[in-house]
């Protein structure tokens, strides 16, 4: 429940388009490691994002699927990375990691409904930052002023969580206050 990073764009791109950019930013800051499971909301939904998360970023991306999601379609796109076929020790390690990521992905994406409470926390978090901290409409005209405003609000949101408002009920109470 801590803000890890924020990205400022001159326009408002769809979440699915900035998936790779966010993961690169988190990797550069050493906030995620190979094999981590990351949970995203439906805005990041794209078959390519599932595949890129596993193959390129080496994470288990749990993006809440839409009603027409087909697991077979994602699994059909998941092939061993080319570096599996280099040397013997590298081959074994890369192959093991890939197989572990795919098996965890299958298990978690088929049981994604168990994680709905996490999605609820994320939605309450967004509601808190948008309504309580007035981030639903940012009336700033320069990139620097937007960056400062968002940075201060991210800091305030982190302080709110550190003060003990980290349960669903507490965040809901704050966001409706």
C-alpha positions in Angstrom: 0.0 0.0 0.0 2.9 2.4 -0.6 3.3 4.4 -3.8 6.3 3.1 -5.6 6.5 5.3 -8.6 4.5 7.7 -10.7 4.9 8.7 -14.3 3.9 12.0 -15.8 2.6 12.0 -19.5 1.7 15.0 -21.5 -1.5 13.2 -22.6 -3.5 10.6 -20.9 -2.4 7.2 -22.4 -4.3 4.0 -21.6 -2.8 2.0 -18.8 -2.2 -1.0 -21.2 0.1 1.2 -23.3 2.4 2.2 -20.4 2.8 -1.4 -18.9 6.3 -1.9 -20.2 7.4 1.6 -19.1 6.1 1.1 -15.6 7.9 -2.2 -15.2 11.1 -0.8 -16.5 10.9 2.0 -14.0 10.3 -0.4 -11.1 13.2 -2.7 -12.3 15.5 0.4 -12.5 14.6 1.3 -9.0 15.2 -2.3 -7.8 11.7 -2.5 -6.5 10.8 -5.7 -8.3 12.9 -8.9 -8.9 12.7 -11.8 -11.2 9.9 -14.1 -10.1 7.8 -11.5 -8.3 4.0 -11.5 -8.7 2.5 -8.1 -9.5 -1.2 -7.4 -9.4 -2.7 -4.9 -11.9 -6.3 -3.7 -12.5 -8.3 -4.2 -15.6 -6.9 -1.1 -17.2 -3.7 -3.0 -18.0 -5.5 -5.8 -19.7 -3.9 -6.9 -22.9 -2.7 -10.4 -24.0 0.6 -8.8 -24.9 1.1 -7.5 -21.4 0.7 -11.0 -20.0 3.3 -12.3 -22.4 5.7 -9.4 -22.0 5.5 -9.6 -18.2 6.6 -13.3 -18.2 9.1 -13.3 -21.1 10.7 -9.9 -21.0 10.3 -8.7 -17.4 10.4 -12.2 -15.8 7.4 -11.5 -13.4 4.0 -13.1 -12.9 1.6 -10.5 -14.1 -1.9 -10.9 -12.6 -4.0 -8.5 -14.6 -7.6 -8.8 -13.7 -9.1 -10.4 -16.8 -12.1 -9.3 -18.7 -15.1 -11.7 -19.4 -13.8 -12.8 -22.8 -10.3 -13.8 -21.5 -8.9 -17.0 -23.0 -6.0 -18.6 -21.1 -5.2 -20.8 -24.1 -4.5 -17.7 -26.2 -1.9 -16.4 -23.7 -0.3 -19.8 -23.3 0.0 -20.2 -27.0 2.2 -17.1 -27.2 4.5 -18.2 -24.3 7.5 -20.0 -25.8 10.9 -20.6 -24.3 13.1 -17.5 -24.5 16.0 -17.8 -27.0 18.7 -17.6 -24.3 17.4 -21.0 -23.0 19.4 -22.6 -25.8 22.8 -20.9 -25.1 25.0 -22.8 -22.6 24.2 -25.6 -20.3 24.1 -23.8 -16.9 22.4 -20.7 -18.3 20.0 -22.9 -20.2 18.9 -24.8 -17.0 18.5 -21.7 -14.9 16.5 -19.7 -17.5 14.4 -22.7 -18.4 13.6 -23.3 -14.7 12.7 -19.7 -14.1 10.5 -19.6 -17.2 8.7 -22.9 -16.2 8.1 -21.6 -12.7 6.7 -18.3 -13.9 4.3 -20.0 -16.4 3.1 -22.5 -13.8 2.6 -19.8 -11.2 0.8 -17.7 -13.8 -1.6 -20.5 -14.7 -2.4 -21.2 -11.1 -2.9 -17.6 -10.1 -4.8 -16.4 -13.2 -7.3 -19.4 -13.0 -7.9 -18.4 -9.3 -7.9 -14.6 -9.8 -11.3 -14.2 -8.0 -9.6 -15.0 -4.7 -7.6 -11.8 -5.2 -10.7 -9.5 -5.6 -10.2 -8.1 -2.1 -6.8 -6.8 -3.3 -8.4 -5.2 -6.2 -10.9 -3.6 -3.8 -8.0 -2.1 -1.8 -6.5 -0.7 -4.9 -9.8 0.9 -5.9 -10.2 2.4 -2.5 -6.6 3.7 -2.7 -7.3 5.3 -6.0 -10.5 6.8 -4.6 -8.5 8.2 -1.6 -5.9 9.8 -3.7 -8.4 11.2 -6.3 -11.1 12.5 -4.0 -9.4 13.3 -0.7 -6.1 14.5 -2.1 -7.8 16.3 -5.0 -6.0 14.4 -7.8 -9.0 13.7 -9.9 -8.5 17.0 -11.9 -5.1 18.5 -11.8 -5.2 22.1 -12.9 -1.6 22.8 -13.5 0.0 24.1 -16.7 3.6 23.2 -16.6 5.3 19.8 -16.3 7.3 21.0 -13.3 4.2 22.1 -11.4 2.4 18.8 -12.2 5.4 16.8 -11.0 5.6 18.7 -7.7 1.9 18.4 -7.1 1.8 14.7 -7.8 5.0 14.1 -5.7 3.6 15.9 -2.7 0.3 14.0 -3.0 2.2 10.7 -3.3 4.1 11.6 -0.1 0.9 12.5 1.7 -0.7 9.2 0.6 2.3 7.3 1.9 2.2 9.2 5.2 -1.5 8.4 5.6 -0.8 4.7 5.2 2.2 4.9 7.6 -0.1 6.4 10.2 -2.1 3.2 10.3 -4.8 3.8 7.7 -4.1 0.7 5.8 -7.2 -1.4 6.2 -10.1 -1.4 3.7 -12.4 0.2 6.2 -10.0 2.9 7.3 -9.2 3.9 3.7 -12.9 3.9 2.8 -13.7 6.1 5.8 -10.9 8.6 4.8 -11.9 8.7 1.2 -15.5 9.5 2.0 -14.7 12.0 4.7 
